[in-house]
């Protein structure tokens, strides 16, 4: 699996967790979250850095619209408890190191 595919899969997991919490969807994604996921996946695949992509917060090239950056910030904040449960995995992701 390429780094882009891993990033997209991780994004889908986070968006699905957000959707379950905020929109009470049990399976899959609501239409709003599905559109968010499609936007994220499309932009990740078009990233000019490819698999050498830095973390979005450290990237000089802004891929997302301001509205989508706000939406993804809400998704990430909703996932903060889960991220705190797996601090090593989270730190590896944030540092850009490959996961075992």
C-alpha positions as CSV (number, residue, x, y, z in Angstrom):
1,X,0.0,0.0,0.0
2,X,1.4,3.4,-0.9
3,X,1.6,6.3,1.5
4,X,-1.2,8.1,-0.4
5,X,-3.4,5.0,0.0
6,X,-2.6,4.8,3.7
7,X,-3.4,8.5,4.2
8,X,-6.7,8.1,2.4
9,X,-7.6,5.0,4.5
10,X,-6.7,6.8,7.7
11,X,-8.8,9.9,6.6
12,X,-11.8,7.6,5.9
13,X,-11.4,6.1,9.4
14,X,-11.3,9.5,11.0
15,X,-14.2,10.8,9.0
16,X,-16.3,7.7,9.7
17,X,-15.6,8.0,13.5
18,X,-16.6,11.7,13.3
19,X,-19.8,10.8,11.3
20,X,-20.7,8.2,14.0
21,X,-20.2,10.7,16.8
22,X,-21.8,13.8,15.2
23,X,-24.3,12.5,12.8
24,X,-25.2,9.2,14.6
25,X,-24.6,7.2,11.4
26,X,-24.1,3.5,12.3
27,X,-22.7,2.2,8.9
28,X,-20.9,4.1,6.2
29,X,-21.0,7.8,5.9
30,X,-23.8,10.4,5.7
31,X,-23.9,12.4,2.4
32,X,-22.1,15.3,3.9
33,X,-19.2,13.2,5.3
34,X,-19.1,11.1,2.0
35,X,-18.6,14.4,0.1
36,X,-15.9,15.4,2.6
37,X,-14.1,12.1,2.2
38,X,-14.2,12.3,-1.6
39,X,-12.8,15.8,-1.5
40,X,-10.0,14.7,0.8
41,X,-9.2,11.5,-1.3
42,X,-9.1,13.5,-4.6
43,X,-6.9,16.2,-3.1
44,X,-4.5,13.6,-1.6
45,X,-4.1,11.8,-4.9
46,X,-3.3,15.1,-6.6
47,X,-0.8,16.2,-4.0
48,X,2.3,17.6,-5.8
49,X,4.6,16.0,-3.3
50,X,3.3,12.4,-3.9
51,X,4.6,9.9,-1.3
52,X,7.1,12.5,0.0
53,X,4.2,14.6,1.3
54,X,4.8,16.3,4.7
55,X,2.1,16.5,7.3
56,X,-0.6,19.0,6.1
57,X,0.2,21.3,9.0
58,X,3.8,21.5,7.9
59,X,3.1,21.8,4.2
60,X,3.7,25.0,2.4
61,X,1.2,24.2,-0.4
62,X,-2.4,24.5,0.8
63,X,-4.6,21.9,-1.0
64,X,-7.9,22.5,0.8
65,X,-10.3,25.4,0.6
66,X,-10.7,27.3,3.8
67,X,-14.1,25.7,4.4
68,X,-12.7,22.2,4.0
69,X,-9.7,23.1,6.3
70,X,-12.3,24.0,9.0
71,X,-14.2,20.8,8.4
72,X,-11.1,18.6,8.7
73,X,-10.0,20.5,11.8
74,X,-13.4,19.5,13.3
75,X,-12.9,15.9,12.2
76,X,-9.4,15.8,13.8
77,X,-10.6,17.4,17.0
78,X,-13.4,14.8,17.3
79,X,-10.7,12.1,16.8
80,X,-8.4,13.5,19.5
81,X,-9.4,11.1,22.2
82,X,-8.7,8.1,19.8
83,X,-5.4,9.7,18.9
84,X,-4.4,10.0,22.6
85,X,-5.2,6.3,23.1
86,X,-2.5,5.5,20.5
87,X,0.3,8.1,21.2
88,X,3.1,6.2,19.4
89,X,1.1,5.7,16.3
90,X,0.0,9.3,16.3
91,X,3.5,10.6,16.8
92,X,4.8,8.5,14.0
93,X,2.1,9.8,11.7
94,X,2.8,13.4,12.7
95,X,6.6,13.0,12.3
96,X,6.1,11.3,8.9
97,X,7.8,8.1,9.9
98,X,6.5,4.8,8.4
99,X,4.2,2.8,10.6
100,X,5.3,-0.8,11.4
